[in-house]
Amino acid sequence: MDDVLAEVAELGLTAKLTPVAEGIAAVSRCDLLRDGVALSAGPGYGAGESADRDAVLDALSRRFGGAAWLRPADVRAVPAPELATGPLAADETVCALARYTDLPVGTLAYRRLLAAGLGPVAAVPAVLAITDYSRAGHLLLRHSVGDVVDYDALGTRPAASAWGAATTSAEATVRALTGLLDHDAHESMLAGTRPALLDPAGLPPDLAALLAAASLAAGGPVRVADLTAQLGVPAYLAGDRAAWGAGVSFSRRRALTDALTGLLRSRAATPAARYPALAEAAESVPFRENNLSGTAPELLAEFLDSLAARNLTAYLREHHTGRVSVVHVLVPGLRCRERLTSV
């Protein structure tokens, strides 16, 4: 925790930590302040200090996700049609930009993620990575690099991308990829394929107790969908249409724990019993514990192998390096939560 707070101080910021919830689904909130003014905020989950640490890391990633940190030298204007014929041709927003305009759009340099390290450079539209890049407050930045596209008329489109922050680049990248596959888990649930529901009868006692706590909070039975077959990585989705918790990990135990605690952290939960069609269409599958673990580089290699098995490629940009690495990862062609409206 000391190294993370030292990085915050070096950036001229102050971290204000506030406990939000305690117990089995503890939550902390971190507000990053400069001269008493809040610049970004993030949640953190877990027992003890881990919730505070995660909250600070999340707030840092959100801070670097804003255009205020961009310099004109970071942005290069590339004609939109040229992007649609490059390595990002599978990305929905890139294709939409190419149909929308022939003008140059601001891009950032990303590197292809390979098991052996970083590969070739790819130009990624800044609007995909930086949430407020298209807003009026950053018009001067866009025009200074030759980007005069009216993004408001294009509208916002979801991107298969996520941020991650940690004390090493590999761990930050694993965090980002985990977040991306969380998104993919939601989309897989909505894709119309026959769901596989976890059979609660075979759960270990501690996980059974966690499921019981989630059911109590939801006011009725909680269904847990096993999405491992679709994603190629142990993944669970707990809840139903009104509230969800997702978990992705190479450890089935960790994935299920994250899904159930994620549901517990939701503000409201609707009993899955109100949606009997889900249970009627599903097949029941047992829980098989594997308790895998590994270093961040090993887990990253596993993630990349999983994506490669689905003919998907990840691209990465390190937005900040120091005691804390802040990265953004994009996976063209990966499904995202564009049709999920109440998570």
GUBAKE-329840 format. One line per field, with one value per residue (C-alpha): residue number from 1; chain; residue in one letter; x, y, z negated. Coordinates in pm, whole numbers, plus 32768, in hexadecimal, padded with zeros to 4 digits. Layout:
N
nr [NUM	...]
kette [A	...]
rest [a	...]
xx [X	...]
yy [Y	...]
zz [Z	...]
END
This chain:
343
nr [1	2	3	4	5	6	7	8	9	10	11	12	13	14	15	16	17	18	19	20	21	22	23	24	25	26	27	28	29	30	31	32	33	34	35	36	37	38	39	40	41	42	43	44	45	46	47	48	49	50	51	52	53	54	55	56	57	58	59	60	61	62	63	64	65	66	67	68	69	70	71	72	73	74	75	76	77	78	79	80	81	82	83	84	85	86	87	88	89	90	91	92	93	94	95	96	97	98	99	100	101	102	103	104	105	106	107	108	109	110	111	112	113	114	115	116	117	118	119	120	121	122	123	124	125	126	127	128	129	130	131	132	133	134	135	136	137	138	139	140	141	142	143	144	145	146	147	148	149	150	151	152	153	154	155	156	157	158	159	160	161	162	163	164	165	166	167	168	169	170	171	172	173	174	175	176	177	178	179	180	181	182	183	184	185	186	187	188	189	190	191	192	193	194	195	196	197	198	199	200	201	202	203	204	205	206	207	208	209	210	211	212	213	214	215	216	217	218	219	220	221	222	223	224	225	226	227	228	229	230	231	232	233	234	235	236	237	238	239	240	241	242	243	244	245	246	247	248	249	250	251	252	253	254	255	256	257	258	259	260	261	262	263	264	265	266	267	268	269	270	271	272	273	274	275	276	277	278	279	280	281	282	283	284	285	286	287	288	289	290	291	292	293	294	295	296	297	298	299	300	301	302	303	304	305	306	307	308	309	310	311	312	313	314	315	316	317	318	319	320	321	322	323	324	325	326	327	328	329	330	331	332	333	334	335	336	337	338	339	340	341	342	343]
kette [A	A	A	A	A	A	A	A	A	A	A	A	A	A	A	A	A	A	A	A	A	A	A	A	A	A	A	A	A	A	A	A	A	A	A	A	A	A	A	A	A	A	A	A	A	A	A	A	A	A	A	A	A	A	A	A	A	A	A	A	A	A	A	A	A	A	A	A	A	A	A	A	A	A	A	A	A	A	A	A	A	A	A	A	A	A	A	A	A	A	A	A	A	A	A	A	A	A	A	A	A	A	A	A	A	A	A	A	A	A	A	A	A	A	A	A	A	A	A	A	A	A	A	A	A	A	A	A	A	A	A	A	A	A	A	A	A	A	A	A	A	A	A	A	A	A	A	A	A	A	A	A	A	A	A	A	A	A	A	A	A	A	A	A	A	A	A	A	A	A	A	A	A	A	A	A	A	A	A	A	A	A	A	A	A	A	A	A	A	A	A	A	A	A	A	A	A	A	A	A	A	A	A	A	A	A	A	A	A	A	A	A	A	A	A	A	A	A	A	A	A	A	A	A	A	A	A	A	A	A	A	A	A	A	A	A	A	A	A	A	A	A	A	A	A	A	A	A	A	A	A	A	A	A	A	A	A	A	A	A	A	A	A	A	A	A	A	A	A	A	A	A	A	A	A	A	A	A	A	A	A	A	A	A	A	A	A	A	A	A	A	A	A	A	A	A	A	A	A	A	A	A	A	A	A	A	A	A	A	A	A	A	A	A	A	A	A	A	A	A	A	A	A	A	A	A	A	A	A	A	A	A	A	A	A	A	A	A	A	A	A	A	A]
rest [m	d	d	v	l	a	e	v	a	e	l	g	l	t	a	k	l	t	p	v	a	e	g	i	a	a	v	s	r	c	d	l	l	r	d	g	v	a	l	s	a	g	p	g	y	g	a	g	e	s	a	d	r	d	a	v	l	d	a	l	s	r	r	f	g	g	a	a	w	l	r	p	a	d	v	r	a	v	p	a	p	e	l	a	t	g	p	l	a	a	d	e	t	v	c	a	l	a	r	y	t	d	l	p	v	g	t	l	a	y	r	r	l	l	a	a	g	l	g	p	v	a	a	v	p	a	v	l	a	i	t	d	y	s	r	a	g	h	l	l	l	r	h	s	v	g	d	v	v	d	y	d	a	l	g	t	r	p	a	a	s	a	w	g	a	a	t	t	s	a	e	a	t	v	r	a	l	t	g	l	l	d	h	d	a	h	e	s	m	l	a	g	t	r	p	a	l	l	d	p	a	g	l	p	p	d	l	a	a	l	l	a	a	a	s	l	a	a	g	g	p	v	r	v	a	d	l	t	a	q	l	g	v	p	a	y	l	a	g	d	r	a	a	w	g	a	g	v	s	f	s	r	r	r	a	l	t	d	a	l	t	g	l	l	r	s	r	a	a	t	p	a	a	r	y	p	a	l	a	e	a	a	e	s	v	p	f	r	e	n	n	l	s	g	t	a	p	e	l	l	a	e	f	l	d	s	l	a	a	r	n	l	t	a	y	l	r	e	h	h	t	g	r	v	s	v	v	h	v	l	v	p	g	l	r	c	r	e	r	l	t	s	v]
xx [8000	8121	81A9	8053	8022	8185	812C	7FF3	80C5	81C5	80A7	804B	7F0D	7E76	7DB3	7C7E	7C07	7AA6	7A16	78CC	786A	78F7	78CF	78DA	78C9	799C	79B8	7A9C	7A92	7BBE	7BA2	7CDC	7CF9	7DD2	7DC2	7C86	7BD7	7B68	7BF2	7B8D	7AFF	7B08	7A80	7B49	7ADA	7B66	7BC9	7CAC	7D9D	7D58	7C13	7CCA	7DE5	7CF7	7C33	7D6D	7DD9	7C7F	7C76	7DCE	7D5E	7C2A	7D01	7DE8	7CB6	7C6D	7CE7	7D7D	7EB1	7EE0	7FEC	7FD4	8112	8052	7F4D	7F7D	7E70	7E2A	7D1E	7BF6	7BDD	7D4A	7CFE	7BEA	7CE2	7DE1	7DFA	7CC4	7BDF	7B0F	7ABC	795C	79B5	7AD5	79ED	78E6	79E7	7A54	78EA	78AB	79D1	7B02	7BA4	7CD0	7C7F	7D61	7E0C	7EEE	8009	7FBC	808F	8015	8023	80E7	8149	82B6	8280	8201	81D9	8197	80FE	7F90	7EDE	7DA7	7CA6	7CCB	7B52	7B60	7C4E	7C11	7AAF	7A9C	7B78	7A4B	79BD	79B8	7AB1	7BC4	7B77	7CC0	7D89	7CD9	7D00	7E70	7EB8	7DDB	7CA7	7B70	7A75	7921	790B	77BC	7712	77B3	772B	77CB	7814	788F	79F7	7A82	7B87	7BDE	7CD2	7DB3	7EA0	7F9A	8101	817E	811B	80CD	7FE1	7F38	7F05	7E71	7D80	7D15	7CE4	7C1B	7B38	7B10	7AAD	79B6	7911	791E	787A	774C	7731	7750	762A	755C	75C5	74A4	7571	74F5	757C	762C	75C1	769C	760D	7621	7611	7783	780F	7910	787E	7918	789F	774A	7738	7795	7684	758C	75F0	75BE	7468	7405	746E	73B0	7275	7266	7335	746C	74CA	7639	7689	77CC	785D	79A9	795A	7911	7A3B	7B45	7B92	7AD6	79BF	787A	7758	767A	7524	742C	73BA	73A2	74F3	7626	7771	787F	79BF	7ADA	7C15	7CE9	7C7C	7B12	7AF6	7B6C	7A87	7954	79AE	79D2	7883	77C6	786A	7830	76BE	76C1	775B	7644	7555	7428	73F0	72C4	7282	72D3	7196	70D9	7173	711B	7171	72E3	72D1	71F2	72E4	7421	74E7	7574	76EE	77BA	78C1	7A1D	7B29	7C7F	7D1E	7E17	7F10	803C	810D	8080	8156	80E2	7F76	7FA2	802A	7EFC	7E0E	7EB7	7EA7	7D33	7CFA	7DCC	7CF7	7BD1	7C98	7CA4	7DCA	7E09	7EAB	7F42	7FAD	8067	7FD3	80AB	81D9	827F	8239	80E4	80A3	7F5E	7F06	7DE8	7DA0	7CCB	7C56	7BB1	7A94	7A54	78E9	7895	776B	76BE	756B	757D	74CC	74BB	75FF]
yy [8000	80EE	80D8	812B	8257	82CD	82CE	8398	8498	84B1	8508	862A	857F	8519	83D7	83F6	829B	825C	810D	80D1	7F74	7E6E	7CF9	7BE9	7CE6	7E03	7F3C	806C	81AC	827E	83E8	8478	85E7	8707	8839	87AE	8781	8620	85B4	8445	8334	81BB	8096	7F7F	7E2B	7D26	7CE6	7DCC	7EAE	7E12	7ED7	8020	7FC0	7F5B	809E	8173	80AC	80C9	8240	8263	81A4	8282	83B8	834F	82F3	8467	8547	863F	855F	8550	861F	867E	85B1	847A	849C	845D	84A6	8384	837C	82B4	81CD	816B	80EC	8009	7F4E	7F1A	7E33	7ECF	7E7D	7D9A	7EB1	7F3A	80A4	80A7	8029	812A	8241	81D2	81D8	8325	83F7	8403	8502	84B4	8447	8463	831A	8296	819D	8042	7F06	7DAB	7CCB	7B8B	7A78	7AD0	7C45	7D70	7D57	7E4C	7FA5	7FDF	812F	8131	824C	831E	8326	81B0	81D7	832F	8358	84D2	84FF	855A	865E	87D2	881A	876E	8809	88CB	878D	86DD	87FE	882A	86CC	86EE	8638	8702	85E3	862D	8501	8573	8525	83CD	8379	829F	8134	802B	7FBE	7E6C	7F0B	7F34	7FE3	7F47	7FCF	7F14	7F23	7E64	7E7E	7D09	7D16	7E4F	7DA2	7C6E	7D52	7DF8	7CAC	7C26	7D56	7D1E	7BB4	7C21	7CF2	7BC9	7AED	7BD3	7BD7	7A5D	7A42	7B1A	7A6D	7978	783B	7736	7799	76A8	76E3	767E	756A	75F8	749C	745B	75A4	75A1	7622	7780	77BA	772C	7829	7941	78D5	78CE	7A32	7AA5	79FD	7AA6	7BFA	7BB8	7B4E	7A03	78F8	796D	78B6	7897	786D	77B4	7861	77A9	76F3	7838	78FE	77F2	7871	7817	791A	793B	7A2D	7A3F	7AE3	7B3F	7C64	7D6B	7D2D	7C63	7BFD	7B78	7AC0	7A56	79A6	7874	7802	778E	77DE	7945	7971	78F9	79C5	7B00	7AC2	7A93	7BB3	7C8B	7C3E	7C8C	7DDF	7E38	7F3B	7E65	7CFE	7C5B	7AEC	7A0E	794A	7A64	79F1	787F	7869	787D	7749	768D	76BF	7673	7539	74FB	74DD	7487	7561	74D0	7575	75AB	76C3	7725	7838	78D2	7A09	7B30	7AE6	797A	79E0	7ADF	79CF	78F5	7A14	7A51	78DE	78E2	7A0D	7973	7838	7917	79C8	7B08	7BF5	7CE8	7E3E	7F03	8065	80C0	8210	8234	8182	81AF	810A	80C8	8062	80D3	801F	8013	7ED0	7EB0	7D69	7DA4	7CB5	7C61	7C82	7D93	7DF8	7ED1	7E2C	7E11	7F38	7EE7	7E67]
zz [8000	7FAF	8113	81A7	80C1	8110	8282	8238	8179	8295	8381	829E	822B	80DE	80A9	7FCF	7F66	7EE8	7E76	7F2B	7EB8	7DCE	7DA4	7EAD	7FC9	7F40	8018	7FFF	80C9	812A	8198	8236	81D9	824A	816B	80D3	8223	8280	83D4	83E0	8303	82FF	8236	8196	811B	802F	7ECA	7E04	7EBB	8010	8036	7FF8	80E3	81FA	81CC	81F7	832A	83C6	8388	842B	8561	857D	855B	8675	8744	8770	888A	8792	8780	88F8	89A7	8B17	8B4E	8ADA	8BED	8D62	8E65	8F53	9066	8FE4	9117	90E8	8F89	900B	90E8	8FD3	8EA6	8E04	8F27	8E44	8D50	8D6F	8D24	8E1C	8F2D	8ECC	8EDE	903A	90B1	9009	9084	9166	9080	8FA3	8E41	8D13	8CBB	8BA9	8BD9	8B4E	8B60	8BAD	8A7A	8AB6	89C4	8A06	89CD	8A90	8C08	8D26	8CF2	8D49	8D60	8C81	8C92	8B57	8B34	8AE9	89C6	8930	88B1	88D6	8A0B	8AE3	89F3	8A38	8923	89EC	8B3E	8B38	8B03	8C22	8D13	8CB6	8D3E	8E74	8DF0	8E4F	8E4D	8DB1	8CC7	8C3A	8D83	8D87	8C30	8B27	8B6A	8A76	8A92	8A31	8951	87E3	86FC	85F8	84F0	8417	83A1	84D4	8640	8652	8528	85AE	86FC	8651	8596	86DA	878F	8669	8683	87F8	87C9	86BC	87CE	88B9	87B2	87A7	8920	8936	8848	8933	8A74	8A79	8A46	8951	87FA	8710	85A8	8485	83AA	8245	81AA	81E6	8161	8047	7EFC	7F10	8074	801C	7EFD	7FEC	80DE	7FBD	7F5E	80C5	80D3	7F8D	8016	8159	80A4	815B	820E	82C6	8406	8462	85D3	8629	875D	8762	88A8	8961	88DF	88BE	875E	861B	860F	854F	855C	8426	841A	8528	85FC	84EA	8443	8499	840D	84F5	84A6	858E	8518	855F	8405	8408	8296	82CD	83FB	833D	8208	82DB	8386	823F	8187	82BB	82A2	812E	8179	826A	81E6	8232	829C	8340	82EC	8414	83C2	846D	85B4	85C3	8735	86D9	85FE	86F0	8813	8751	8714	85B8	858E	8456	83B2	83DE	830E	83A8	82D7	83E2	8396	843D	8468	8529	8660	865A	8639	8750	8835	87E1	8831	897F	89D5	8982	8A67	8B7D	8B6D	8BC9	8CDD	8C11	8BE4	8AC5	8AE7	89C7	8978	883A	87D9	86A4	8615	84C3	8378	8412	857B	861D	8760	8857	8915	8A4E	8AED	8C42	8C85	8B18	8AB2	89BA	88E9	89EA	89B0	8837	879A	8628	8599]
END
